[in-house]
């Protein structure tokens, strides 16, 4: 509890004490003001009259009331070409049309960005946790280092987007277009990419444990040294994909097509290869494979296997 005081001076001291103790209750800062918290309190401290402080206090309350509307107005954001560093929690930005917008370091947590058009946008280090971005266009946007746990990007256009070192745990990426996207060292543990298109996407060294890639199209994608333990690639199309050095322990590859894929030195211990197509695949040095595992899969005479193992031809 903050100390109780009376009169205008008491209001000022009580409010200042509360905000000093809990700066997190402040609303988003309005456009054009770098830090109204600091500036206003400095002005208040310099005011000589208690009555003047009361008047300024009323002005502060007006800013507190109207600042969220200023900071969250989609048209204002569009005209300003974004809002770097702004606090836009739960902002209503649906269908925002702002190609190349700058939201670097902005807090967009739980914001509504459904059907937004933000190609080439700068969202580096932005907070997009639980943000709604279904059917949005983020093609070639930069999400490097962004916090995106639980983000909803179902059916979004993410072609050529950059997610290096981004946190995408538990993200909804169902039916997204991730063609040629860069996701190196990203964290997608528990994310859903069901029926996603990720041709030539780069997942090198990414954390993909328990990732759902069922029916996903990842032709020529790069999973080198990625962690895919417990992932589901049931009926995935991974022709020509690179899984060299990948951790594929306990991965479901049922009815997946890995024709022409490379899995050199990968770890396939406990993986399920039922009806998996390995035509022309290279499994040289793969660990954890047994003949029983391969008896459920098929390949051809160009399939390369660890010494002593064989595979039946695909029909």
C-alpha positions as CSV (number, residue, x, y, z in Angstrom):
1,X,0.0,0.0,0.0
2,X,1.2,3.5,-0.7
3,X,1.2,6.1,2.1
4,X,-2.1,8.1,2.4
5,X,-1.8,11.9,2.1
6,X,-4.4,14.6,1.9
7,X,-5.0,17.5,-0.6
8,X,-3.4,18.3,-3.9
9,X,0.1,17.7,-2.5
10,X,-1.1,14.4,-1.1
11,X,-2.5,13.3,-4.5
12,X,0.7,14.1,-6.2
13,X,2.9,12.2,-3.6
14,X,0.6,9.2,-3.6
15,X,0.4,8.9,-7.4
16,X,4.2,9.4,-7.7
17,X,4.9,6.8,-5.1
18,X,2.5,4.3,-6.8
19,X,4.1,4.8,-10.2
20,X,7.6,4.7,-8.9
21,X,6.7,1.3,-7.3
22,X,4.7,0.0,-10.3
23,X,5.9,1.6,-13.5
24,X,4.4,-1.4,-15.4
25,X,0.9,0.0,-15.0
26,X,1.7,2.9,-17.3
27,X,-0.2,2.9,-20.6
28,X,1.6,2.9,-24.0
29,X,3.4,6.1,-24.7
30,X,1.8,8.3,-27.4
31,X,3.5,9.0,-30.6
32,X,6.1,11.7,-30.7
33,X,7.0,11.6,-27.0
34,X,10.1,9.6,-26.1
35,X,9.3,9.2,-22.4
36,X,6.3,11.1,-21.1
37,X,6.7,9.3,-17.8
38,X,10.1,10.9,-17.1
39,X,9.2,14.3,-18.7
40,X,6.0,14.8,-16.9
41,X,7.3,13.9,-13.5
42,X,10.3,16.2,-13.9
43,X,7.9,19.0,-14.8
44,X,5.7,18.2,-11.8
45,X,8.7,18.1,-9.5
46,X,9.7,21.6,-10.7
47,X,6.2,23.1,-10.2
48,X,6.1,25.4,-7.2
49,X,2.4,25.5,-6.5
50,X,0.3,22.7,-5.1
51,X,-2.6,24.0,-7.2
52,X,-0.5,23.9,-10.3
53,X,0.5,20.4,-9.5
54,X,-3.1,19.5,-9.3
55,X,-3.8,20.9,-12.7
56,X,-0.8,19.1,-14.2
57,X,-2.1,16.0,-12.4
58,X,-5.4,16.3,-14.3
59,X,-3.4,16.6,-17.5
60,X,-1.5,13.4,-16.7
61,X,-4.8,11.6,-16.2
62,X,-6.0,12.8,-19.6
63,X,-2.8,11.3,-21.2
64,X,-3.4,8.1,-19.2
65,X,-6.9,7.8,-20.6
66,X,-6.2,8.7,-24.2
67,X,-2.7,7.4,-24.7
68,X,-3.8,3.8,-25.5
69,X,-6.1,5.1,-28.3
70,X,-3.2,7.1,-29.8
71,X,-0.7,4.3,-29.6
72,X,-3.1,1.7,-31.0
73,X,-4.7,3.6,-33.9
74,X,-4.1,1.6,-37.1
75,X,-4.3,4.6,-39.3
76,X,-1.7,6.5,-37.2
77,X,0.6,3.5,-37.3
78,X,0.3,3.3,-41.1
79,X,1.0,7.0,-41.6
80,X,4.0,6.8,-39.4
81,X,5.4,3.8,-41.1
82,X,5.2,1.7,-37.9
83,X,6.0,2.4,-34.3
84,X,9.5,1.1,-33.2
85,X,9.7,0.4,-29.5
86,X,6.1,1.2,-28.9
87,X,3.8,-0.7,-26.5
88,X,0.9,-2.0,-28.5
89,X,-0.5,-4.7,-26.3
90,X,-3.8,-6.0,-27.7
91,X,-3.8,-3.3,-30.3
92,X,-6.5,-3.5,-33.0
93,X,-4.4,-3.5,-36.2
94,X,-6.5,-5.8,-38.3
95,X,-5.9,-5.4,-42.1
96,X,-3.1,-2.9,-41.4
97,X,-1.6,-2.0,-44.8
98,X,2.0,-0.8,-44.1
99,X,4.7,-2.4,-46.3
100,X,8.2,-2.0,-44.8
101,X,6.8,-0.8,-41.5
102,X,9.2,-0.5,-38.6
103,X,8.1,-2.3,-35.4
104,X,11.6,-3.1,-34.2
105,X,11.5,-3.8,-30.4
106,X,7.8,-3.1,-30.2
107,X,5.5,-4.9,-27.9
108,X,2.6,-6.3,-30.0
109,X,1.6,-9.0,-27.5
110,X,-1.9,-10.3,-28.2
111,X,-2.4,-7.7,-30.9
112,X,-4.9,-8.3,-33.7
113,X,-2.9,-8.3,-37.0
114,X,-5.2,-10.6,-38.9
115,X,-5.0,-10.1,-42.7
116,X,-2.4,-7.3,-42.2
117,X,-0.1,-6.4,-45.1
118,X,3.4,-6.0,-43.7
119,X,5.9,-7.3,-46.3
120,X,9.5,-6.3,-45.6
121,X,8.5,-5.1,-42.2
122,X,11.2,-4.8,-39.5
123,X,10.0,-6.8,-36.4
124,X,13.4,-7.6,-35.0
125,X,13.3,-8.2,-31.2
126,X,9.6,-7.5,-31.2
127,X,7.2,-9.1,-28.7
128,X,4.6,-11.0,-30.6
129,X,3.5,-13.5,-28.0
130,X,0.0,-14.8,-28.7
131,X,-0.4,-12.2,-31.5
132,X,-3.1,-13.0,-34.0
133,X,-1.8,-12.9,-37.6
134,X,-3.9,-15.3,-39.5
135,X,-3.8,-14.8,-43.3
136,X,-1.4,-11.8,-42.8
137,X,1.3,-11.0,-45.4
138,X,4.7,-11.0,-43.7
139,X,6.7,-11.9,-46.8
140,X,10.4,-11.0,-46.4
141,X,9.7,-9.5,-43.0
142,X,12.5,-9.7,-40.4
143,X,11.6,-11.4,-37.1
144,X,15.2,-11.9,-35.9
145,X,15.3,-12.5,-32.2
146,X,11.5,-11.9,-31.9
147,X,9.5,-13.4,-29.0
148,X,6.6,-15.2,-30.7
149,X,5.6,-18.0,-28.3
150,X,2.0,-19.0,-29.0
151,X,1.7,-16.7,-32.0
152,X,-1.1,-17.5,-34.5
153,X,0.0,-17.2,-38.1
154,X,-2.3,-19.8,-39.7
155,X,-2.3,-19.4,-43.5
156,X,0.0,-16.4,-43.3
157,X,2.4,-15.5,-46.2
158,X,5.9,-15.9,-44.7
159,X,7.8,-16.4,-47.9
160,X,11.4,-15.3,-47.5
161,X,10.8,-14.1,-43.9
162,X,13.7,-14.2,-41.5
163,X,13.2,-15.9,-38.1
164,X,16.8,-16.3,-37.0
165,X,17.0,-17.1,-33.3
166,X,13.2,-16.3,-32.9
167,X,11.2,-18.0,-30.2
168,X,8.3,-19.7,-32.0
169,X,7.4,-22.3,-29.3
170,X,3.8,-23.6,-29.6
171,X,3.2,-21.3,-32.6
172,X,0.3,-22.0,-35.0
173,X,1.9,-22.1,-38.4
174,X,-0.7,-24.4,-40.0
175,X,-0.9,-24.0,-43.8
176,X,1.5,-21.1,-43.7
177,X,3.8,-20.4,-46.7
178,X,7.4,-20.5,-45.5
179,X,9.0,-20.9,-48.9
180,X,12.7,-19.9,-48.7
181,X,12.2,-18.6,-45.1
182,X,15.3,-18.5,-42.9
183,X,14.7,-20.1,-39.5
184,X,18.3,-21.0,-38.5
185,X,18.7,-21.5,-34.7
186,X,15.0,-20.7,-34.1
187,X,13.0,-22.4,-31.4
188,X,9.9,-24.1,-32.8
189,X,9.4,-26.7,-30.1
190,X,5.8,-27.9,-30.0
191,X,4.8,-25.7,-33.0
192,X,2.3,-26.8,-35.6
193,X,3.3,-26.7,-39.3
194,X,0.6,-29.0,-40.5
195,X,0.2,-28.8,-44.3
196,X,2.6,-25.9,-44.4
197,X,4.7,-25.1,-47.5
198,X,8.3,-24.7,-46.6
199,X,10.1,-25.4,-49.8
200,X,13.8,-24.5,-49.6
201,X,13.3,-23.2,-46.0
202,X,16.4,-23.2,-43.8
203,X,15.9,-24.8,-40.4
204,X,19.6,-25.5,-39.7
205,X,20.4,-25.9,-36.0
206,X,16.8,-25.1,-35.1
207,X,15.0,-26.6,-32.1
208,X,12.2,-28.6,-33.6
209,X,11.4,-31.1,-30.9
210,X,7.8,-32.3,-31.0
211,X,7.2,-30.2,-34.1
212,X,4.1,-31.2,-36.1
213,X,5.0,-31.3,-39.8
214,X,2.2,-33.7,-40.8
215,X,1.5,-33.4,-44.6
216,X,3.9,-30.5,-44.8
217,X,5.8,-29.8,-48.0
218,X,9.5,-29.3,-47.2
219,X,11.1,-30.1,-50.5
220,X,14.8,-29.2,-50.6
221,X,14.5,-27.7,-47.1
222,X,17.6,-27.7,-44.9
223,X,17.4,-29.4,-41.5
224,X,21.1,-29.9,-41.0
225,X,22.1,-30.4,-37.3
226,X,18.5,-29.6,-36.3
227,X,16.7,-31.2,-33.3
228,X,13.7,-33.1,-34.5
229,X,13.3,-35.5,-31.6
230,X,9.6,-36.6,-31.3
231,X,8.6,-34.6,-34.4
232,X,5.7,-35.8,-36.6
233,X,6.5,-35.9,-40.4
234,X,3.6,-38.2,-41.2
235,X,3.0,-38.0,-45.0
236,X,5.4,-35.1,-45.3
237,X,7.0,-34.4,-48.7
238,X,10.7,-34.0,-48.0
239,X,12.2,-34.7,-51.4
240,X,15.8,-33.6,-51.6
241,X,15.7,-32.3,-48.0
242,X,19.0,-32.1,-46.0
243,X,18.8,-33.9,-42.6
244,X,22.6,-34.4,-42.2
245,X,23.5,-34.6,-38.6
246,X,19.9,-34.1,-37.5
247,X,18.5,-35.6,-34.3
248,X,15.6,-37.7,-35.6
249,X,15.1,-39.9,-32.5
250,X,11.5,-41.1,-32.0
251,X,10.4,-39.2,-35.1
252,X,7.3,-40.3,-37.0
253,X,8.1,-40.6,-40.7
254,X,5.1,-42.8,-41.6
255,X,4.3,-42.5,-45.4
256,X,6.7,-39.6,-45.7
257,X,8.5,-39.2,-49.0
258,X,12.3,-38.6,-48.4
259,X,13.3,-39.5,-52.0
260,X,16.7,-37.9,-52.7
261,X,17.0,-36.7,-49.1
262,X,20.4,-36.8,-47.3
263,X,20.4,-38.1,-43.7
264,X,24.2,-38.6,-43.3
265,X,25.2,-39.1,-39.7
266,X,21.7,-38.4,-38.5
267,X,20.3,-40.2,-35.4
268,X,17.2,-42.3,-36.3
269,X,17.0,-44.2,-33.0
270,X,13.4,-45.1,-32.3
271,X,12.1,-43.4,-35.5
272,X,9.1,-44.9,-37.3
273,X,9.8,-45.6,-40.9
274,X,6.6,-47.4,-41.9
275,X,6.0,-47.0,-45.7
276,X,8.6,-44.3,-45.8
277,X,10.0,-43.7,-49.3
278,X,13.8,-43.5,-49.4
279,X,14.4,-43.7,-53.1
280,X,17.9,-42.3,-53.8
281,X,18.3,-41.2,-50.2
282,X,21.7,-41.1,-48.5
283,X,21.7,-42.6,-45.0
284,X,25.5,-43.1,-44.8
285,X,26.6,-43.1,-41.2
286,X,23.0,-42.9,-39.9
287,X,22.8,-44.2,-36.3
288,X,20.0,-46.1,-34.5
289,X,18.8,-47.9,-37.7
290,X,18.0,-51.6,-37.6
291,X,17.0,-54.0,-40.3
292,X,13.6,-54.2,-38.7
293,X,13.2,-50.4,-39.2
294,X,14.1,-50.6,-42.9
295,X,11.9,-53.6,-43.5
296,X,8.9,-51.2,-43.2
297,X,10.4,-48.7,-45.6
298,X,11.3,-48.8,-49.3
299,X,14.0,-47.5,-51.6
300,X,15.9,-48.5,-54.7
301,X,19.4,-49.5,-55.8
302,X,20.6,-45.8,-55.4
303,X,19.6,-45.7,-51.7
304,X,22.8,-45.5,-49.6
305,X,22.6,-47.3,-46.2
306,X,24.9,-48.1,-43.3
307,X,27.0,-51.3,-43.8
308,X,25.1,-54.5,-43.4
309,X,21.5,-53.1,-44.0
310,X,19.3,-53.6,-47.0
311,X,16.0,-52.1,-48.2
312,X,13.2,-53.4,-50.4
313,X,12.4,-51.6,-53.7
314,X,9.4,-49.3,-53.8
315,X,6.5,-50.5,-55.8
